[in-house]
Structures are given as C-alpha cells and as structure tokens.
C-alpha cells in the first residue's frame, strides 16, 4: 500500500490536465459512469488522456461517439453471448473464449470508419499503454511472468503501481491513439492493449507483438515532471478499503470507487452487471464533485 497519502476533500476537475484510465475489464464501466456525470455538468475533457486495456477503450469512446453507443453495444453483445468459453473447441485442441469475438465487435461499434474523423478533430490526445514481451522470456514466458506478477501484486503487495513486472523484463510502451493512420490501426491498438492470452491473443503493433498494458501497470503513466504530476488525476478501478475516495500520492491525485465495483472483470454474458458498475460511477461522481 502507498505511504504518505493525503485525503482530498475538494477537487476542481477543470484544473486537471492529464486523466489516466486504469484497466480492469468490466470494472472500467465505473470510469464511464463517473466521467459521463462530469461531462453532463459541462466539464471538458482534459487535453491529455492515458489508458490501457478496457480503460483505454472507454477513454477512446469519449473522443468519438461518447459512451452511450459503447454502453448500448456492450449490453447488446453480452445479451447475445450465452457463455464465456466454447468447450467444444477443446476437441480440436483450441482455446476459444467469447472475448475473441465480443471485444473486437464492441470496439467496432463505437470506433469505425464513420467515427474515425471525430478522433482526428478531438482536442484531447489519448496515449495508449501496451506491454511488450521480455526479450529473454518470449511471448509465452512473458504472459506467465505477467500473470504471476499480477497475482503477487493483488494478493500480497496490493500496490497501485507494481515494480515486479519491470524486474521480470516486461516493457511498457506508449502509443498516441490520435496518430493512428487508419481505422484498422486504431482498432488493433485498442484491442492489443486489452489482449490477455489465452483469453485474447497477442496482436502485432508496430515492430512487435503487444499484450495487455495491465501486465506491466494497471494504471499506466508516462514519465512526468513535477508540474505534470500536480495536474494528473488517475481513475482507478480497484477498491482500496484503507484509502479515501480521493487522495494524493507521489504528487498525483487518485480517484477510486467508493466500494468494490459490483461486476465481474471478465464475464461477457447476459448476467453481467454492467449497468451496476456504470451507475456506481455516476453516484461516486455526484459525491466527489459539486459546483
């Protein structure tokens, strides 16, 4: 757990220059609900956005159609998907997860040829964080190392920004989403940032393969100056019971859910409580900000 944490009782969102979207699968709908409330109150998007995994996709949705389209598409796709894993594929010695079809279809619902021009016109710049495999471990070894580091971080150290993945050789990479040359490149970047083999296969991005940015840091932040830290807000998706909803640490401000987000991280079936996660974000945003 972080030390030297100071509770924040009032925060002016208009002073935020960099907004960070942590990953977390379906938990990222909390971010969508929280930020939707702020946008409805007339608050502009900060000029710099950073995200990984589903957090990067949620951030991207605000640069194009907004989250309404993304939320409706998620609910529709989940409603039509009865199970997470296709056991019949094992007969052909294959692992077939529904995410391999559902996630790309969800991204295409709000980021497509029609909305790509909106990305070009956006005044906010989104930087997407990826994980590059460790050179000495290869792709398979890096996935195993990243999974081990995640379990150690979650159940033993409970840290916000883990150091173990870097010590294992996993490398963090940042790519500016707005600079993607075409829609295929943009979609591939978002999907790669959420690719956690074997649930979703690694994707080639640039000169090599990339996997879920959460393998290196679930709340990724590029190198910053002291001034940049002071105007950064990190939207977490994990709940840390010993920490206040809004707090400063290492010069940055962090915003966490008021409780454990009531949704399964990886479920993508009709019973997935996406709206509950979204509604918690709305309520937390109402409590955290008032004008």
C-alpha positions as CSV (number, residue, x, y, z in Angstrom):
1,X,0.0,0.0,0.0
2,X,1.2,3.5,-0.7
3,X,2.6,5.7,2.1
4,X,2.3,9.4,2.7
5,X,-1.3,9.6,1.4
6,X,-3.3,12.7,1.9
7,X,-7.1,12.8,1.6
8,X,-8.5,15.3,-0.9
9,X,-11.9,16.7,0.1
10,X,-12.4,19.0,-2.8
11,X,-11.0,18.8,-6.4
12,X,-11.5,21.2,-9.3
13,X,-11.8,19.0,-12.3
14,X,-11.1,22.0,-14.6
15,X,-7.5,22.1,-13.3
16,X,-6.8,18.5,-14.5
17,X,-4.5,18.4,-17.5
18,X,-3.9,14.6,-17.6
19,X,-6.6,12.0,-16.9
20,X,-5.5,8.4,-16.5
21,X,-7.9,5.4,-17.1
22,X,-6.7,2.3,-15.3
23,X,-7.6,-1.1,-16.9
24,X,-9.9,-3.6,-15.3
25,X,-12.2,-5.2,-17.8
26,X,-15.9,-4.6,-16.9
27,X,-14.8,-2.5,-13.9
28,X,-14.0,0.3,-16.3
29,X,-17.7,1.0,-16.7
30,X,-17.3,2.7,-13.4
31,X,-15.0,5.2,-15.1
32,X,-17.5,5.6,-17.9
33,X,-20.3,6.4,-15.5
34,X,-18.2,8.8,-13.4
35,X,-16.9,10.7,-16.3
36,X,-20.3,10.9,-18.0
37,X,-21.6,12.8,-15.0
38,X,-18.8,15.3,-15.2
39,X,-19.4,15.8,-18.9
40,X,-23.1,16.3,-18.3
41,X,-22.1,19.1,-15.8
42,X,-20.3,20.9,-18.6
43,X,-16.8,19.8,-17.6
44,X,-14.5,19.5,-20.7
45,X,-12.2,16.5,-21.3
46,X,-8.6,17.2,-20.2
47,X,-6.2,17.7,-23.0
48,X,-4.2,14.6,-22.2
49,X,-5.7,11.1,-21.6
50,X,-3.8,8.0,-20.8
51,X,-5.3,4.5,-20.6
52,X,-4.8,0.8,-21.0
53,X,-7.0,-2.3,-21.5
54,X,-10.7,-1.6,-21.3
55,X,-9.8,1.8,-19.7
56,X,-8.2,2.9,-23.0
57,X,-11.3,1.8,-24.9
58,X,-13.6,3.8,-22.5
59,X,-11.3,6.8,-22.9
60,X,-11.5,6.4,-26.7
61,X,-15.3,6.3,-26.7
62,X,-15.3,9.8,-25.2
63,X,-13.3,11.0,-28.2
64,X,-15.7,9.7,-30.7
65,X,-19.4,9.0,-30.1
66,X,-19.4,9.2,-26.3
67,X,-20.2,6.3,-24.0
68,X,-23.9,5.9,-24.9
69,X,-23.1,4.0,-28.1
70,X,-20.4,1.9,-26.3
71,X,-22.6,1.0,-23.4
72,X,-25.6,0.0,-25.6
73,X,-23.2,-2.1,-27.8
74,X,-21.8,-3.8,-24.7
75,X,-25.2,-4.7,-23.4
76,X,-26.4,-6.0,-26.8
77,X,-23.3,-8.1,-27.4
78,X,-23.4,-9.6,-23.9
79,X,-27.1,-10.3,-24.2
80,X,-26.4,-12.4,-27.3
81,X,-23.5,-14.3,-25.8
82,X,-24.6,-17.3,-23.7
83,X,-21.2,-18.5,-22.5
84,X,-17.6,-17.3,-22.0
85,X,-15.8,-20.5,-23.1
86,X,-16.6,-22.8,-26.0
87,X,-15.8,-26.3,-24.6
88,X,-16.4,-27.9,-28.0
89,X,-13.2,-26.3,-29.3
90,X,-11.1,-28.4,-27.0
91,X,-11.8,-31.4,-29.3
92,X,-9.6,-29.6,-31.8
93,X,-7.1,-28.7,-29.1
94,X,-8.0,-25.0,-29.2
95,X,-8.9,-22.5,-26.5
96,X,-11.9,-20.4,-27.7
97,X,-13.1,-17.6,-25.5
98,X,-16.0,-15.4,-26.4
99,X,-13.9,-12.3,-25.9
100,X,-12.0,-13.1,-29.1
101,X,-15.2,-12.1,-31.0
102,X,-17.0,-9.9,-28.5
103,X,-14.3,-7.4,-27.7
104,X,-13.4,-6.5,-31.4
105,X,-17.1,-6.2,-32.2
106,X,-17.6,-3.9,-29.2
107,X,-14.7,-1.7,-30.3
108,X,-16.0,-1.5,-33.8
109,X,-19.4,-0.4,-32.6
110,X,-18.1,3.0,-31.4
111,X,-14.8,3.2,-33.3
112,X,-15.3,2.7,-37.0
113,X,-15.0,4.4,-40.4
114,X,-17.9,6.8,-39.6
115,X,-16.5,8.0,-36.2
116,X,-12.8,7.9,-37.1
117,X,-13.0,11.5,-38.3
118,X,-14.2,12.6,-34.8
119,X,-10.9,11.2,-33.4
120,X,-9.0,13.5,-35.8
121,X,-10.9,16.5,-34.7
122,X,-10.7,15.8,-30.9
123,X,-8.9,18.4,-28.8
124,X,-7.9,15.7,-26.4
125,X,-5.0,13.4,-27.1
126,X,-5.1,9.7,-25.9
127,X,-2.0,7.8,-25.2
128,X,-2.5,4.0,-25.0
129,X,-0.2,1.8,-22.9
130,X,0.9,-1.6,-24.1
131,X,3.1,-4.3,-22.7
132,X,6.0,-5.6,-24.8
133,X,7.2,-9.1,-24.0
134,X,10.5,-9.5,-22.1
135,X,13.3,-10.2,-24.6
136,X,14.6,-13.2,-22.7
137,X,11.2,-14.8,-21.9
138,X,9.5,-14.5,-25.2
139,X,5.7,-14.1,-25.6
140,X,4.6,-17.2,-23.7
141,X,7.0,-16.7,-20.9
142,X,6.1,-13.0,-20.6
143,X,2.4,-13.8,-20.2
144,X,3.3,-16.3,-17.5
145,X,5.5,-13.8,-15.7
146,X,3.0,-11.1,-16.0
147,X,0.2,-13.3,-14.6
148,X,2.5,-14.3,-11.7
149,X,3.3,-10.6,-11.0
150,X,-0.4,-9.7,-11.1
151,X,-1.2,-12.4,-8.5
152,X,1.6,-11.3,-6.2
153,X,0.6,-7.7,-6.6
154,X,-3.1,-8.3,-6.0
155,X,-2.9,-10.8,-3.1
156,X,0.4,-10.0,-1.4
157,X,1.6,-6.4,-2.0
158,X,-1.6,-4.7,-3.0
159,X,0.3,-2.0,-4.7
160,X,-1.1,0.6,-7.2
161,X,2.0,0.8,-9.5
162,X,3.8,-2.6,-9.3
163,X,7.6,-2.9,-9.9
164,X,7.8,-6.6,-10.3
165,X,6.8,-6.8,-14.0
166,X,9.6,-4.5,-14.9
167,X,12.1,-6.5,-12.9
168,X,11.0,-9.6,-14.9
169,X,11.8,-7.8,-18.1
170,X,8.3,-6.8,-19.3
171,X,8.5,-3.5,-21.1
172,X,5.9,-0.7,-21.1
173,X,5.2,1.1,-24.4
174,X,3.1,4.2,-25.1
175,X,1.5,5.0,-28.4
176,X,-0.6,8.1,-29.3
177,X,-4.0,6.9,-30.4
178,X,-4.9,10.0,-32.3
179,X,-1.9,9.5,-34.6
180,X,-3.1,6.1,-35.9
181,X,-3.0,6.4,-39.7
182,X,-6.3,4.5,-40.3
183,X,-9.2,2.8,-38.6
184,X,-7.6,-0.7,-38.8
185,X,-4.5,0.5,-36.9
186,X,-6.6,2.3,-34.3
187,X,-8.8,-0.7,-33.6
188,X,-5.8,-3.0,-33.5
189,X,-4.2,-0.7,-30.9
190,X,-7.2,-0.7,-28.6
191,X,-7.6,-4.5,-28.9
192,X,-3.9,-5.2,-28.3
193,X,-4.0,-3.0,-25.2
194,X,-6.6,-5.4,-23.8
195,X,-5.2,-8.7,-25.1
196,X,-4.5,-11.2,-22.3
197,X,-3.6,-14.6,-23.8
198,X,-5.2,-17.1,-24.0
199,X,-8.4,-15.1,-23.5
200,X,-7.4,-12.8,-26.3
201,X,-4.4,-13.4,-28.5
202,X,-1.4,-11.0,-28.7
203,X,-1.5,-8.5,-31.6
204,X,1.2,-7.2,-33.8
205,X,1.6,-3.5,-33.1
206,X,4.5,-1.7,-34.8
207,X,7.6,-3.8,-34.9
208,X,6.5,-6.5,-32.5
209,X,3.7,-8.1,-30.6
210,X,1.9,-6.4,-27.7
211,X,-0.3,-7.6,-24.9
212,X,-2.5,-6.1,-22.2
213,X,-0.9,-3.0,-20.7
214,X,-2.0,-4.1,-17.3
215,X,0.7,-6.8,-17.3
216,X,3.2,-4.0,-16.5
217,X,1.0,-1.4,-14.8
218,X,-2.8,-1.4,-14.5
219,X,-2.7,2.4,-14.1
220,X,0.0,3.4,-16.6
221,X,1.6,6.8,-16.5
222,X,4.3,8.0,-18.9
223,X,7.3,9.9,-17.3
224,X,6.2,13.2,-15.9
225,X,7.6,16.4,-14.5
226,X,6.6,17.6,-11.0
227,X,4.2,20.1,-12.6
228,X,2.6,17.5,-14.7
229,X,2.1,15.2,-11.7
230,X,0.3,18.0,-9.9
231,X,-2.4,18.3,-12.6
232,X,-2.9,14.5,-13.1
233,X,-6.0,12.6,-12.0
234,X,-5.8,8.7,-12.0
235,X,-9.1,6.9,-12.2
236,X,-8.6,3.5,-10.5
237,X,-10.9,0.5,-10.9
238,X,-9.8,-1.4,-7.8
239,X,-11.1,-0.5,-4.4
240,X,-8.5,0.0,-1.7
241,X,-10.5,0.0,1.6
242,X,-7.8,1.7,3.7
243,X,-7.6,4.7,1.3
244,X,-10.1,7.6,0.9
245,X,-12.1,8.0,-2.4
246,X,-9.9,10.9,-3.4
247,X,-6.2,11.1,-2.3
248,X,-2.9,12.5,-3.3
249,X,0.2,10.3,-3.6
250,X,3.6,10.9,-5.1
251,X,2.4,14.3,-6.3
252,X,-0.7,13.0,-8.2
253,X,-4.3,12.8,-7.4
254,X,-6.1,9.4,-7.4
255,X,-9.8,8.7,-7.5
256,X,-11.0,5.2,-6.5
257,X,-14.5,3.6,-6.4
258,X,-16.3,4.1,-3.1
259,X,-16.7,0.3,-2.8
260,X,-15.7,-2.8,-4.7
261,X,-17.3,-2.4,-8.2
262,X,-20.2,-4.8,-8.4
263,X,-19.3,-6.5,-11.7
264,X,-17.2,-9.5,-12.8
265,X,-14.0,-8.4,-14.6
266,X,-14.1,-10.9,-17.4
267,X,-17.8,-12.0,-17.7
268,X,-19.4,-11.2,-21.0
269,X,-22.8,-13.0,-20.8
270,X,-26.3,-11.6,-20.2
271,X,-26.0,-11.8,-16.4
272,X,-23.0,-9.4,-16.3
273,X,-23.9,-6.4,-14.2
274,X,-22.5,-3.7,-16.4
275,X,-25.2,-1.2,-15.5
276,X,-24.5,-1.6,-11.8
277,X,-20.8,-0.7,-12.4
278,X,-21.8,2.3,-14.5
279,X,-24.4,3.5,-12.0
280,X,-21.8,3.3,-9.2
281,X,-19.6,5.6,-11.2
282,X,-22.4,8.1,-11.6
283,X,-23.2,8.1,-7.9
284,X,-19.5,8.4,-6.9
285,X,-19.0,11.3,-9.3
286,X,-22.0,13.1,-7.8
287,X,-20.5,12.7,-4.3
288,X,-16.9,13.6,-5.3
289,X,-17.6,16.8,-7.3
290,X,-20.1,19.6,-6.7
291,X,-20.2,23.1,-8.2
